[in-house]
Amino acid sequence: MADAIAAIDNDEAPDKETLKAAVRELLRALATKAPGHSVEVRVPPYGAVQCVEGPRHRRGTPPNVVECQPVVFVELAAGRLAFADAVASGRVAASGQRADLTAVLPLTGPHGESLEEEV
């Protein structure tokens, strides 16, 4: 994750494997921090998770969906991009009443460090 953030800081695109690993780790962290099944967070092509307490989605298109590009997800997860700003600028597509991740972001510090160390 730190390597992906370092590349972003250098105005470079993280290499594919680094970005994939970071996104998958961050999606797992999101599902752990906000357990549930009411919101589906999609970061194509690397993964998707269901999270946030509420009604469970079972079939078809979920009513609450958040979708963004991998680099945007890393920026959100590291607290470098505010969720509301990302939605307003069109960098994040969010639909449904529960599709606001503001309360559960960031997932890591701005350089990829664990937030648990700060507690």
N, C-alpha and C positions, 0 to 999 in steps of 0.2 A: 504494500500500500504506500509506504513512504517513497518507494522508487517512482510510482505513478505520480505522486504529488510533486516530487522533485522535477520530473520531466515537465509537468504543467508549469511549474515555477520558472523553468528555463524557456518557456514559450515553445516547447517541443511536444509532439504527440507521444505519449507513452507507447512502448512497443506492445504489440498485440497480446502477448502472453502475460506481461506485467499488468496490463489493463484488465485483462480477463480475470486474473487472480485477485486483483484489488476489488473489482466489482463483486465477484462471488463471495469474498470474505465480508464485504460490507453488507451485502444482501443477507447473509447469515446473521450478522450483528443486528441488522434491522429487525429480523424475525425474532431474535432473542429479546431485544429491547422492547418491542411492541408485539407480543404474541397475540395471535388471533387469526381470523379468516375473513374479515370484512373488506379489506383493501388488497388489491393485487398491484404490486409494484413490478413493473417490467423495465428491464434494461437490455434491450436486444443488441446484439445476438447472444449475450452472455448469461442471462438468467432472469428469473422472476420468482417472487415469493408472495405468499399471502401473509398479511400481518394486521394488526390493530383489532382490538376487541370489538365485538359487535356481531350482527347476524352473519352466519356462515354462508358463503357462496358455494353452491353445489354444481350447477350446470350452466352452460351457455356463457355469454359475455357477462363478466362481473359488473355490478352496478357502480362500484367504486374502483377506479383504475388510475394509477399514476404511471406515466411512461416518459423516459428520457434517454438520451444518448449516454454512453458509458462515462465520458469525461465529465459531463454535467452531473451525473450521479456521484462521482468521486468528489467534485466540488461541493455538492450539497452535503454529503456525508462528513466532509472535513470542516464544515461550517464556513466555507469560503464564499458561498452563494446562498442567499436567503431563499427559502422555498417560495414565498410570495413574489419575490422579484423574478425568480425563474419562471413561474407561471405567467406573470404579467408580460414578460419578454418573449414568451412562446418557447422557451427552452425546455419547459416541462409541460406535458399535457396531463391535466388532472380533471377527472369527472366523477361526480357523485358527492353526496353529503359528507362522507367520511374521508375523502381523498385529500386531506390537508395534513401533511407530515410535519408541520412546524413544531409540534409538541415533542416529536421524537428525534429531531435532528438538532445538532450534529451527532454523529456516531463516533467520531474520533476528533482529536485535536487537529489544528490546521496543518501540521506536518506529518500526520498519520499516527501520532502518539495516542496511547490509550487515555480515555477520559477518566477511567477508574483510578489512575494514579493521582489525580487532582483531588479526589474525595478525601 
